[in-house]
Amino acid sequence: MELAVLAAVLALFVSLGALWLVGNIQNKIDFQNDTFSQVHIKPLRAELKAVESHIKILEQKVGGLDELFDKTENVTKNQEEIRHVLKSQLLEIHQKIEVLDHSIPQRYRTAVKQKEQPTKPKEKPKEKPSI
């Protein structure tokens, strides 16, 4: 029986030693993983934060552009309305001028001659003195 207890105690120490070795190896692997994470993943996270901040800035600018687009659209719509009103007023004025023109009897109509603008006579080139 003493031999069995001795074998059990020896097996216990061997198993504890194996557990200690496994724990030690696991700590080394965790250290390597942490080092890998610090070297490779930390710069990626920094770049990701920079990209996110850039995206926020772009979203703000896009929001400003949306507002500007809406204002431009309203201005364009107002210009179209003004253009339509001006065209209708111009057409109405044209019609009234036509009515007024037809109301003038033919005997009172005279052709209007435009004044010709006087033209300057061309200067003759000066003669060079001969020797």
C-alpha positions, 0 to 999 in steps of 0.5 A: 500500500505504501508503494501505491501511495508513493506512486500516487504522490509521484503521479500528482507531482508529475501532473502538477509539473505538467500543468505548470508547464502548460500554464507557462507556455500559455503565458508565453503565447499570450505575450506573443499575441499581445505583442502581435496585437500591439504591433499590427492592430494598434496602428490599424485602430489609429488609422480607423479612428482617423478615417472615422473622423474624416468621414464625420467631416465629410458628412458635415460637408455633405449636410451643408451641400444638401442645404445649399442644393435645396436653396439653389433648387428654390432659387431656380424654381423662383427664377422660373416663376419670374421668367414665366411672369415676365414672358406673360407681361411681355406678351401682353405689352406686345399685344397692346402695342400691336393694338395701338399701332393698328389704331393709328390711321395710315395717313398719319404714319410716316417712315422714320429715317435714322440719322447716318453718322458722319464718317471721317474722311480718310487721311492721305498718307503723308509723303516722304520728303525726297532728297 
